[in-house]
Amino acid sequence: MEKETEDHSFKRALGLFDGTMLVVGSMIGSGIFIVSADITRQVGSAGWLILIWALTAVVTIIAAVSYGELSAMFPKAGGQYVYLKEAYNKLIAFLYGWSFFAVIQTGTIAAVGVAFSKFAAYLYSPLSDKNILYDGGSFKLNAAQLVSIATIILLTYINSKGVKDSKILQTILTIIKILSLFGLIIFGFSLAANAEIWNANWADAWTTRNFDPKAGVWTEVAGKALLSGIAAAMVGSLFSSDAWNGVTFIAGEIKNPERNVGLSLFLGTFIVSIIYILANLMYLAVLPLDGIATAVDDRVAVAAAQPIFGSIGTYIIAIMIMISTFACNNGLIMAGARVYYTMAKDGLFFKKAAVLNKASVPSWALWAQCVWASALCLTGKYGDLLDFVIIIVMIFYILTILGIFILRAKMPDAERPYKAFGYPILPAFYIVVAIAICIGLLVFKTSTCGWGVAIMLTGIPIYYLTKPKD
């Protein structure tokens, strides 16, 4: 029988390079290859497309370097959950953990799994979501859902065998996808950049327009419609830039975490931000705006590969994206289970989640996460899963970064090996921008984002019904 073990039983087997690869690998999934199509439809110009990605890069890097202070103060498993518990109380921490299990991590794993199957179907059409295997009226089971679930089960199994195997897989796949993305960008600019297309895309760079796919026409927008478009556009870019905080969840397995967690957060988010902006500039050099907005199934990278490599290039990109999403889900699955482990230690999750197996990993927590993420694969479309996830993610990022201010007052003498860069201006800037984004999402995407918030709030009665008696 497996015995329950303490925090120190986690093996500190990950260095700065491993931490950075986890950040990069978890961030780069499918988004950069897909979401620029929807962003272009929402804002309709080259300038605004790049501005959306640049703003996302700025707020992501600010959040990451702000987390560095918290990760240095509390260098143990659980990451953001621990920071919220220390800054606020167990209720706020539980709401995060509940949302993390119910929607944030599992919903992200499901969305990335769905994206994997979308590109697998490009290579082999019977794996498509159009291949209905069972039709029960309101519930339909398709081949793509089974592919998504199969990848999640496989990666969970690999992670249950120990952090060493998952670390090696993460590093190899992440290096492959970084090199592939840089290759795509370099070849795009050198082989397929078209001055006529580039100039046409930038000729009217700041006129905001909305594209109606059914009518095939652009309409200029301003005022409320523009704010709605920006809010909708930022869902995709923020989701594509999310999951950088996963390295904080496995701080208990990182060597010299006081230094390496914060540094890997900065290096990882910076590398990804540069790649994302360059990729979008490449899209604009290769494809007209209409081509980006109307890419089949939003597969912008596949559309861009056509003029770069010819027809064979689209298959290369599909394989590259499958590798990317596979590595992304490996990082998400590895990191997520550590949060449930820490919650269980506090008596706020199933007791079995606090058990480490012989390989020193929380295998029960991994499999519980696997089951629920697989269930979400059966219910959600990619876009709806994004909306559900991003609103809750942003709310807890705001609370966590606000927690830096609270902890400075609450624990003024606590050891801070690293202090938040640009404090208090940059963290405050992030909070203001993130609140504005959340308001925009709730106003303009109420049907999906509203449900996300509702799921989060259901955690309040659950907390009081299940919390251990003091």
Secondary structure, 3 states (H helix, E strand, C coil): CCCCCCHHHCCCCECHHHHHHHHHHHHCCCHHHHCHHHHHHHHCCHHHHHHHHHHHHHHHHHHHHHHHHHHHHCCCCCCHHHHHHHHCCHHHHHHHHHHHHHHHHHHHHHHHHHHHHHHHHHHCHHHCCCCEEEECCCCEEEHHHHHHHHHHHHHHHHHHCCHHHHHHHHHHHHHHHHHHHHHHHHHHHHHHCCHHHHHHHHHCCCCCEEEECCCCEEEECCHHHHHHHHHHHHHHHHHHCCCCCHHHHCHHHECCHHHHHHHHHHHHHHHHHHHHHHHHHHHHHHCCHHHHHCCHHHCHHHHHHHHHHCHHHHHHHHHHHHHHHHHHHHHHHHHHHHHHHHHHHCCCCCHHHHCCCCCCCCHHHHHHHHHHHHHHHCCCCHHHHHHHHHHHHHHHHHHHHHHHHHHHHHCCCCCCCCCCCCCCHHHHHHHHHHHHHHHHHHHHCHHHHHHHHHHHHCHHHHHHHHCCCC
